[in-house]
Amino acid sequence: MGEEARKIFVKNLDRLMRIRHVNQADIARHLGLTASTVSDWCLGKNYPRVDRMQQLADFLGVPMRYLTTESNPYEVPSLLSKEEQELVVLYRAAEKTAREYAREMLASHPELKQDMASLA
């Protein structure tokens, strides 16, 4: 594994852990690994095998390429205003219950119900 690929993996893993609100212990526990193995991944000392990479991606709820490619999978289209982009980023980073609450609040607004119906 090249040094550049390792750096990309470490950066993406760190970002996804923050977005998903998980820590190294959560990953180790879920994947049945030692804490030192996950720590080595996070520090770039080691790189997971393909099967472990897929398990990690599944745990984080993303395609494996989100761990291995330079592009930012959470990039928001530039068609949106700055305020809309910020809302999308916040929504994507929020926990499931917060996302559900935000959807319910916005969908219950009388003027937005019509807009929501047009998306269906």
DSSP file (Angstrom, degrees, kcal/mol; ACC not computed):
  #  RESIDUE AA STRUCTURE BP1 BP2  ACC     N-H-->O    O-->H-N    N-H-->O    O-->H-N    TCO  KAPPA ALPHA  PHI   PSI    X-CA   Y-CA   Z-CA
    1    1 A M              0   0    0      0, 0.0     2,-0.0     0, 0.0    46,-0.0   0.000 360.0 360.0 360.0 128.2    0.0    0.0    0.0
    2    2 A G     >  -     0   0    0      1,-0.1     4,-1.9     4,-0.0     5,-0.1  -0.284 360.0-118.1 -71.5 156.9    1.4    3.3   -1.0
    3    3 A E  H  > S+     0   0    0      1,-0.2     4,-2.1     2,-0.2     5,-0.2   0.879 113.8  53.4 -62.1 -39.5    2.0    6.2    1.4
    4    4 A E  H  > S+     0   0    0      1,-0.2     4,-2.2     2,-0.2    -1,-0.2   0.914 108.4  49.4 -64.3 -42.7   -0.5    8.4   -0.4
    5    5 A A  H  > S+     0   0    0      1,-0.2     4,-2.4     2,-0.2    -1,-0.2   0.879 109.9  52.4 -63.0 -37.8   -3.3    5.8   -0.2
    6    6 A R  H  X S+     0   0    0     -4,-1.9     4,-2.5     2,-0.2    -1,-0.2   0.904 108.8  49.5 -65.1 -41.6   -2.6    5.3    3.5
    7    7 A K  H  X S+     0   0    0     -4,-2.1     4,-2.4     2,-0.2    -2,-0.2   0.902 110.8  50.0 -64.2 -41.3   -2.9    9.1    4.1
    8    8 A I  H  X S+     0   0    0     -4,-2.2     4,-2.7     2,-0.2     5,-0.2   0.929 111.2  49.2 -62.5 -44.9   -6.2    9.2    2.2
    9    9 A F  H  X S+     0   0    0     -4,-2.4     4,-3.1     2,-0.2     5,-0.2   0.938 111.4  48.4 -59.9 -48.1   -7.6    6.3    4.2
   10   10 A V  H  X S+     0   0    0     -4,-2.5     4,-2.4     1,-0.2    -1,-0.2   0.917 113.5  47.3 -60.0 -44.9   -6.5    7.9    7.5
   11   11 A K  H  X S+     0   0    0     -4,-2.4     4,-2.2     2,-0.2    -1,-0.2   0.929 115.5  44.6 -63.5 -45.7   -8.1   11.2    6.6
   12   12 A N  H  X S+     0   0    0     -4,-2.7     4,-2.8    55,-0.3     5,-0.2   0.903 112.6  51.3 -67.1 -41.2  -11.3    9.7    5.4
   13   13 A L  H  X S+     0   0    0     -4,-3.1     4,-2.5    54,-0.3     5,-0.2   0.929 110.7  49.1 -61.7 -44.7  -11.6    7.3    8.4
   14   14 A D  H  X S+     0   0    0     -4,-2.4     4,-2.0    -5,-0.2    -2,-0.2   0.934 113.1  46.8 -60.2 -46.7  -11.1   10.2   10.8
   15   15 A R  H  X S+     0   0    0     -4,-2.2     4,-2.6     1,-0.2    -2,-0.2   0.926 113.7  47.5 -62.9 -45.4  -13.8   12.3    9.0
   16   16 A L  H  X S+     0   0    0     -4,-2.8     4,-2.6     1,-0.2    -1,-0.2   0.863 109.1  54.0 -67.5 -34.8  -16.3    9.4    8.8
   17   17 A M  H  X>S+     0   0    0     -4,-2.5     5,-2.3    -5,-0.2     4,-0.6   0.911 111.6  45.7 -63.5 -40.7  -15.8    8.5   12.5
   18   18 A R  H ><5S+     0   0    0     -4,-2.0     3,-0.6    -5,-0.2    -2,-0.2   0.926 114.1  48.1 -67.2 -43.7  -16.6   12.1   13.4
   19   19 A I  H 3<5S+     0   0    0     -4,-2.6    -2,-0.2     1,-0.2    -1,-0.2   0.895 117.4  41.5 -63.2 -40.7  -19.6   12.3   11.2
   20   20 A R  H 3<5S-     0   0    0     -4,-2.6    -1,-0.2    -5,-0.2    -2,-0.2   0.459 107.2-125.8 -88.2  -2.4  -20.9    8.9   12.5
   21   21 A H  T <<5 +     0   0    0     -4,-0.6     2,-0.3    -3,-0.6    -3,-0.2   0.919  63.3 134.0  58.1  47.2  -20.1    9.8   16.1
   22   22 A V      < -     0   0    0     -5,-2.3    -1,-0.2    -6,-0.1     2,-0.2  -0.903  39.3-153.8-123.3 155.6  -18.1    6.6   16.6
   23   23 A N     >  -     0   0    0     -2,-0.3     4,-1.9    -3,-0.1     3,-0.2  -0.640  38.2 -91.3-118.7 179.9  -14.7    6.1   18.2
   24   24 A Q  H  > S+     0   0    0      1,-0.2     4,-2.8    -2,-0.2     5,-0.2   0.874 124.4  54.9 -60.2 -39.0  -11.9    3.5   17.9
   25   25 A A  H  > S+     0   0    0      1,-0.2     4,-2.6     2,-0.2    -1,-0.2   0.885 105.6  52.9 -63.5 -38.5  -13.4    1.4   20.7
   26   26 A D  H  > S+     0   0    0     -3,-0.2     4,-2.5     2,-0.2    -1,-0.2   0.922 111.9  45.5 -61.5 -44.0  -16.8    1.2   18.9
   27   27 A I  H  X S+     0   0    0     -4,-1.9     4,-2.7     2,-0.2     5,-0.2   0.938 113.2  49.0 -65.1 -47.2  -15.1    0.0   15.7
   28   28 A A  H  X>S+     0   0    0     -4,-2.8     5,-2.6     1,-0.2     4,-0.9   0.920 114.0  46.4 -59.2 -45.1  -12.9   -2.5   17.5
   29   29 A R  H  <5S+     0   0    0     -4,-2.6     3,-0.4     3,-0.2    -1,-0.2   0.932 114.7  46.2 -63.6 -47.2  -15.9   -3.9   19.4
   30   30 A H  H  <5S+     0   0    0     -4,-2.5    -2,-0.2     1,-0.2    -1,-0.2   0.879 119.7  39.0 -66.3 -39.0  -18.2   -4.1   16.3
   31   31 A L  H  <5S-     0   0    0     -4,-2.7    -1,-0.2    -5,-0.2    -2,-0.2   0.488 109.6-118.4 -91.8  -3.1  -15.5   -5.7   14.1
   32   32 A G  T  <5 +     0   0    0     -4,-0.9     2,-0.2    -3,-0.4    -3,-0.2   0.899  68.0 135.0  68.9  40.6  -14.2   -8.0   16.8
   33   33 A L      < -     0   0    0     -5,-2.6    -1,-0.2    -6,-0.2     2,-0.2  -0.694  59.7 -97.2-115.6 167.1  -10.7   -6.5   16.7
   34   34 A T     >  -     0   0    0     -2,-0.2     4,-1.6     1,-0.1     3,-0.3  -0.518  31.4-119.8 -79.3 154.6   -8.2   -5.3   19.2
   35   35 A A  H  > S+     0   0    0      1,-0.2     4,-2.5     2,-0.2     5,-0.2   0.859 113.9  57.9 -61.1 -35.2   -8.0   -1.7   20.1
   36   36 A S  H  > S+     0   0    0      2,-0.2     4,-2.3     1,-0.2    -1,-0.2   0.845 101.8  54.7 -67.9 -32.0   -4.4   -1.6   19.0
   37   37 A T  H  > S+     0   0    0     -3,-0.3     4,-1.7     2,-0.2    -1,-0.2   0.946 112.1  42.6 -63.7 -47.7   -5.4   -2.8   15.5
   38   38 A V  H  X S+     0   0    0     -4,-1.6     4,-2.5     1,-0.2    -2,-0.2   0.893 112.7  54.0 -67.0 -39.3   -7.9    0.0   15.0
   39   39 A S  H  X S+     0   0    0     -4,-2.5     4,-1.9     1,-0.2     6,-0.2   0.912 106.2  52.4 -59.7 -42.7   -5.5    2.5   16.5
   40   40 A D  H  X>S+     0   0    0     -4,-2.3     5,-2.0     1,-0.2     6,-1.2   0.880 109.2  50.0 -62.3 -37.5   -2.8    1.5   14.0
   41   41 A W  H ><5S+     0   0    0     -4,-1.7     3,-1.0     1,-0.2    -2,-0.2   0.944 110.9  48.9 -63.0 -46.9   -5.3    2.1   11.2
   42   42 A C  H 3<5S+     0   0    0     -4,-2.5    -2,-0.2     1,-0.3    -1,-0.2   0.787 114.1  45.9 -65.7 -27.9   -6.2    5.5   12.6
   43   43 A L  H 3<5S-     0   0    0     -4,-1.9    -1,-0.3    -5,-0.2    -2,-0.2   0.513 113.0-117.7 -91.3  -6.1   -2.5    6.4   12.9
   44   44 A G  T <<5S+     0   0    0     -3,-1.0    -3,-0.2    -4,-0.6    -4,-0.1   0.623  80.7 122.1  79.6  12.5   -1.6    5.1    9.4
   45   45 A K  S   <S+     0   0    0     -5,-2.0     2,-0.3    -6,-0.2    -4,-0.2   0.869  80.4  14.9 -73.4 -36.3    0.7    2.4   10.8
   46   46 A N        -     0   0    0     -6,-1.2    -2,-0.2    -9,-0.2    -1,-0.1  -0.887  68.8-139.8-134.2 165.0   -1.3   -0.4    9.1
   47   47 A Y        -     0   0    0     -2,-0.3    -6,-0.1    -3,-0.1     6,-0.0  -0.986  29.1-112.0-127.6 134.3   -3.9   -0.7    6.5
   48   48 A P        -     0   0    0      0, 0.0   -10,-0.0     0, 0.0   -11,-0.0  -0.290  31.6-108.1 -68.5 150.9   -6.9   -3.1    6.7
   49   49 A R     >  -     0   0    0      1,-0.1     4,-2.8     4,-0.0     5,-0.2  -0.273  39.8-100.0 -64.6 163.5   -7.3   -6.1    4.5
   50   50 A V  H  > S+     0   0    0      1,-0.2     4,-2.3     2,-0.2     5,-0.2   0.885 123.5  51.0 -58.8 -41.6  -10.0   -5.7    1.8
   51   51 A D  H  > S+     0   0    0      1,-0.2     4,-1.9     2,-0.2    -1,-0.2   0.906 113.5  44.8 -65.1 -39.6  -12.5   -7.8    3.8
   52   52 A R  H  > S+     0   0    0      2,-0.2     4,-2.7     1,-0.2    -2,-0.2   0.866 109.9  55.9 -69.8 -35.8  -11.9   -5.7    6.9
   53   53 A M  H  X S+     0   0    0     -4,-2.8     4,-2.6     2,-0.2    -2,-0.2   0.913 108.6  47.7 -61.4 -42.1  -12.1   -2.6    4.9
   54   54 A Q  H  X S+     0   0    0     -4,-2.3     4,-2.7     2,-0.2    -2,-0.2   0.907 111.4  49.8 -66.2 -41.3  -15.6   -3.7    3.6
   55   55 A Q  H  X S+     0   0    0     -4,-1.9     4,-2.4     2,-0.2    -2,-0.2   0.903 111.8  49.3 -62.6 -40.2  -16.7   -4.5    7.2
   56   56 A L  H  X S+     0   0    0     -4,-2.7     4,-2.2     2,-0.2    -2,-0.2   0.931 111.5  48.3 -64.1 -46.3  -15.5   -1.1    8.3
   57   57 A A  H  X>S+     0   0    0     -4,-2.6     5,-2.4     1,-0.2     4,-0.8   0.911 111.5  50.5 -60.9 -42.6  -17.3    0.6    5.4
   58   58 A D  H ><5S+     0   0    0     -4,-2.7     3,-0.7     1,-0.2    -1,-0.2   0.920 109.9  50.1 -61.3 -43.7  -20.5   -1.3    6.3
   59   59 A F  H 3<5S+     0   0    0     -4,-2.4    -1,-0.2     1,-0.2    -2,-0.2   0.887 113.1  46.0 -61.6 -38.9  -20.2   -0.3    9.9
   60   60 A L  H 3<5S-     0   0    0     -4,-2.2    -1,-0.2     2,-0.2    -2,-0.2   0.554 112.9-122.2 -82.1  -7.6  -19.8    3.3    8.9
   61   61 A G  T <<5S+     0   0    0     -4,-0.8    -3,-0.2    -3,-0.7    -2,-0.1   0.836  72.5 109.5  73.4  33.8  -22.7    3.0    6.5
   62   62 A V  S   <S-     0   0    0     -5,-2.4    -1,-0.3    -6,-0.1    -2,-0.2  -0.930  76.0 -93.5-135.1 158.6  -20.8    4.1    3.4
   63   63 A P    >   -     0   0    0      0, 0.0     3,-1.9     0, 0.0     4,-0.4  -0.420  43.2-112.5 -65.2 151.7  -19.4    2.5    0.2
   64   64 A M  T >> S+     0   0    0      1,-0.3     3,-2.1     2,-0.2     4,-0.9   0.822 113.6  68.7 -57.8 -32.4  -15.8    1.3    0.6
   65   65 A R  H 3> S+     0   0    0      1,-0.3     4,-2.1     2,-0.2    -1,-0.3   0.759  86.0  69.1 -61.1 -22.6  -14.6    3.9   -1.9
   66   66 A Y  H <4 S+     0   0    0     -3,-1.9    -1,-0.3     1,-0.2    -2,-0.2   0.728 104.1  43.5 -67.6 -19.5  -15.5    6.6    0.7
   67   67 A L  H <4 S+     0   0    0     -3,-2.1   -55,-0.3    -4,-0.4   -54,-0.3   0.717 121.7  37.2 -90.3 -24.4  -12.6    5.2    2.7
   68   68 A T  H  < S+     0   0    0     -4,-0.9     2,-0.3   -56,-0.1    -2,-0.2   0.560  99.2  77.1-111.5 -10.6  -10.1    4.8   -0.1
   69   69 A T     <  -     0   0    0     -4,-2.1   -57,-0.0    -5,-0.2   -64,-0.0  -0.764  69.1-133.1-109.3 153.3  -10.6    7.7   -2.5
   70   70 A E  S    S+     0   0    0     -2,-0.3    -1,-0.1     2,-0.1    -4,-0.0   0.809  76.4  98.8 -68.6 -32.4   -9.5   11.3   -2.3
   71   71 A S  S    S-     0   0    0      1,-0.1    -2,-0.1     2,-0.1     3,-0.0  -0.179  80.1-116.4 -62.5 152.2  -12.9   12.8   -3.3
   72   72 A N    >   -     0   0    0      1,-0.1     3,-1.7     2,-0.0    -1,-0.1  -0.794  20.4-165.2 -92.8 107.8  -15.2   14.0   -0.6
   73   73 A P  T 3  S+     0   0    0      0, 0.0    -1,-0.1     0, 0.0    -2,-0.1   0.670  88.8  57.3 -68.0 -14.0  -18.4   12.0   -0.6
   74   74 A Y  T 3  S+     0   0    0      2,-0.1     2,-0.1    -3,-0.0    18,-0.1   0.228  75.6 132.0-100.8  14.8  -20.1   14.5    1.6
   75   75 A E    <   -     0   0    0     -3,-1.7     3,-0.0     1,-0.1    -4,-0.0  -0.435  52.1-137.7 -65.1 138.2  -19.5   17.3   -0.9
   76   76 A V        -     0   0    0     -2,-0.1     9,-0.1     1,-0.1    -2,-0.1  -0.837  25.6-100.4-102.9 135.4  -22.6   19.3   -1.4
   77   77 A P    >   -     0   0    0      0, 0.0     3,-1.4     0, 0.0    -1,-0.1  -0.206  23.5-131.0 -54.9 140.4  -23.5   20.4   -5.0
   78   78 A S  T 3  S+     0   0    0      1,-0.3     7,-0.1     7,-0.0     4,-0.0   0.505  96.5  84.0 -73.9  -2.7  -22.7   24.0   -5.7
   79   79 A L  T 3  S+     0   0    0      2,-0.0    -1,-0.3     6,-0.0     2,-0.2   0.749  79.6  81.6 -67.7 -22.4  -26.2   24.6   -7.1
   80   80 A L  S <  S-     0   0    0     -3,-1.4    -4,-0.0     1,-0.1     2,-0.0  -0.492  90.0-108.0 -84.0 152.4  -27.3   25.2   -3.5
   81   81 A S     >  -     0   0    0     -2,-0.2     4,-2.6     1,-0.1     5,-0.2  -0.266  36.7-103.3 -67.7 165.8  -26.9   28.4   -1.7
   82   82 A K  H  > S+     0   0    0      1,-0.2     4,-2.3     2,-0.2     5,-0.2   0.904 124.4  50.7 -58.6 -42.5  -24.3   28.6    1.1
   83   83 A E  H  > S+     0   0    0      2,-0.2     4,-2.0     1,-0.2    -1,-0.2   0.907 110.7  48.2 -63.5 -42.0  -27.1   28.3    3.7
   84   84 A E  H  > S+     0   0    0      2,-0.2     4,-2.2     1,-0.2    -2,-0.2   0.894 110.2  52.4 -65.7 -39.4  -28.6   25.3    2.0
   85   85 A Q  H  X S+     0   0    0     -4,-2.6     4,-2.4     1,-0.2    -2,-0.2   0.916 108.5  50.4 -61.3 -43.2  -25.1   23.7    1.8
   86   86 A E  H  X S+     0   0    0     -4,-2.3     4,-2.6     1,-0.2    -1,-0.2   0.903 109.7  50.8 -62.3 -41.7  -24.6   24.2    5.5
   87   87 A L  H  X S+     0   0    0     -4,-2.0     4,-2.6     2,-0.2    -1,-0.2   0.900 110.0  49.8 -63.7 -40.5  -28.0   22.6    6.3
   88   88 A V  H  X S+     0   0    0     -4,-2.2     4,-2.6     2,-0.2    -2,-0.2   0.925 111.7  48.1 -64.3 -44.2  -27.2   19.6    4.1
   89   89 A V  H  X S+     0   0    0     -4,-2.4     4,-1.7     2,-0.2    -2,-0.2   0.931 113.8  46.9 -62.4 -45.6  -23.8   19.1    5.8
   90   90 A L  H  X S+     0   0    0     -4,-2.6     4,-1.2     1,-0.2    -2,-0.2   0.909 112.2  50.6 -62.3 -42.4  -25.4   19.4    9.3
   91   91 A Y  H >< S+     0   0    0     -4,-2.6     3,-0.6     1,-0.2    -2,-0.2   0.928 110.4  48.9 -61.3 -45.9  -28.1   17.0    8.3
   92   92 A R  H 3< S+     0   0    0     -4,-2.6    -1,-0.2     1,-0.2    -2,-0.2   0.820 113.2  47.6 -65.5 -30.4  -25.7   14.4    7.1
   93   93 A A  H 3< S+     0   0    0     -4,-1.7    -1,-0.2    -5,-0.2    -2,-0.2   0.648  94.2  98.4 -84.9 -15.3  -23.6   14.7   10.2
   94   94 A A  S << S-     0   0    0     -4,-1.2     2,-0.0    -3,-0.6    -3,-0.0  -0.299  81.6-102.4 -74.2 156.4  -26.5   14.4   12.6
   95   95 A E     >  -     0   0    0      1,-0.1     4,-2.2     4,-0.0     3,-0.4  -0.327  40.4-100.1 -70.7 162.0  -27.6   11.3   14.3
   96   96 A K  H  > S+     0   0    0      1,-0.2     4,-2.5     2,-0.2     5,-0.2   0.870 121.1  50.8 -54.5 -45.1  -30.6    9.4   13.0
   97   97 A T  H  > S+     0   0    0      1,-0.2     4,-2.3     2,-0.2    -1,-0.2   0.876 110.3  49.9 -65.9 -35.6  -33.1   10.7   15.5
   98   98 A A  H  > S+     0   0    0     -3,-0.4     4,-2.4     2,-0.2    -1,-0.2   0.894 110.8  49.8 -68.3 -39.3  -32.0   14.3   14.9
   99   99 A R  H  X S+     0   0    0     -4,-2.2     4,-2.4     2,-0.2    -2,-0.2   0.918 111.6  48.8 -64.0 -42.8  -32.4   13.8   11.1
  100  100 A E  H  X S+     0   0    0     -4,-2.5     4,-2.5     2,-0.2    -2,-0.2   0.910 111.7  49.3 -63.3 -42.2  -35.9   12.4   11.6
  101  101 A Y  H  X S+     0   0    0     -4,-2.3     4,-2.6     2,-0.2    -2,-0.2   0.920 110.7  50.1 -62.6 -44.4  -36.9   15.3   13.9
  102  102 A A  H  X S+     0   0    0     -4,-2.4     4,-2.4     1,-0.2     5,-0.2   0.914 111.5  48.6 -61.9 -43.0  -35.6   17.8   11.4
  103  103 A R  H  X S+     0   0    0     -4,-2.4     4,-3.0     1,-0.2     5,-0.2   0.926 112.1  48.8 -62.1 -45.1  -37.6   16.2    8.6
  104  104 A E  H  X S+     0   0    0     -4,-2.5     4,-1.6     1,-0.2    -2,-0.2   0.917 111.7  49.4 -62.3 -43.4  -40.7   16.0   10.7
  105  105 A M  H  < S+     0   0    0     -4,-2.6     4,-0.4     1,-0.2    -1,-0.2   0.932 116.5  40.8 -62.7 -46.6  -40.4   19.7   11.7
  106  106 A L  H >< S+     0   0    0     -4,-2.4     3,-1.1     1,-0.2     6,-0.2   0.906 114.2  52.1 -70.2 -40.7  -39.9   20.9    8.1
  107  107 A A  H 3< S+     0   0    0     -4,-3.0    -1,-0.2     1,-0.2    -2,-0.2   0.767 103.5  59.1 -67.9 -24.9  -42.5   18.6    6.6
  108  108 A S  T 3< S+     0   0    0     -4,-1.6    -1,-0.2    -5,-0.2    -2,-0.2   0.619  77.9 106.6 -80.7 -11.2  -45.1   19.7    9.0
  109  109 A H  S X> S-     0   0    0     -3,-1.1     4,-1.4    -4,-0.4     3,-1.1  -0.548  73.4-135.8 -70.2 126.0  -44.8   23.3    7.9
  110  110 A P  H 3> S+     0   0    0      0, 0.0     4,-0.6     0, 0.0     3,-0.3   0.853 101.5  48.8 -54.9 -41.3  -48.0   24.1    5.8
  111  111 A E  H 3> S+     0   0    0      1,-0.2     4,-0.6     2,-0.2     3,-0.1   0.749 111.5  50.7 -72.5 -22.1  -46.1   25.9    3.0
  112  112 A L  H <> S+     0   0    0     -3,-1.1     4,-2.8    -6,-0.2     5,-0.2   0.693  89.9  77.2 -89.0 -19.5  -43.6   23.1    2.7
  113  113 A K  H  X S+     0   0    0     -4,-1.4     4,-2.1    -3,-0.3    -1,-0.2   0.898  95.5  49.9 -57.1 -40.5  -46.1   20.2    2.5
  114  114 A Q  H  X S+     0   0    0     -4,-0.6     4,-1.3     2,-0.2    -1,-0.2   0.912 111.1  48.6 -64.8 -42.7  -46.8   21.1   -1.2
  115  115 A D  H  X S+     0   0    0     -4,-0.6     4,-0.6     1,-0.2    -2,-0.2   0.899 111.3  50.2 -64.4 -40.2  -43.0   21.2   -2.0
  116  116 A M  H >X S+     0   0    0     -4,-2.8     3,-1.1     1,-0.2     4,-0.7   0.878 106.1  56.1 -65.3 -38.1  -42.5   17.9   -0.3
  117  117 A A  H >< S+     0   0    0     -4,-2.1     3,-0.7     1,-0.3    -1,-0.2   0.839 100.6  59.0 -63.8 -32.2  -45.4   16.3   -2.3
  118  118 A S  H 3< S+     0   0    0     -4,-1.3    -1,-0.3     1,-0.2    -2,-0.2   0.704  99.2  58.7 -71.4 -17.7  -43.7   17.4   -5.5
  119  119 A L  H <<        0   0    0     -3,-1.1    -1,-0.2    -4,-0.6    -2,-0.2   0.727 360.0 360.0 -81.0 -22.0  -40.6   15.3   -4.6
  120  120 A A    <<        0   0    0     -4,-0.7    -1,-0.2    -3,-0.7    -2,-0.1   0.477 360.0 360.0 -70.8 360.0  -42.6   12.1   -4.3
